[in-house]
């Protein structure tokens, strides 16, 4: 039973990576298939809001369940989000000061903190 649950969990993680990749590669279609119009800004900001809450909650659960070293690795993995956010800001006409000062700094703090927790 444990192995089956682990397989389902890994398949679920891989599947959501595919879904996220689809949103990057075919945003109109992916948004439509998600169930909202691509130009519905409120729906898109609600989607982002829920994902930001999840991005904060998951590392806390990892920490509570397994300790600081696992939290560190989770934070390092989570740095993908603000790194990608910085790239999105830079490639979509946003301010470099926002890309680096908010998103880049967030990624750096996550990586630095994560390395301290994971390796020491």
ABEGO torsion letter per residue (X at the ends): XAAAAAAAAAAAAAAAAAAAAAAAABAAAAAAAAGBBAABAAAAAAAAAAAAAAAAAAAAAAAAAAEAAAAAAAAAAAAAAAAAAAAAAAAAGBBAAAAAAAAAAAAAAAAAAAAAAAAX
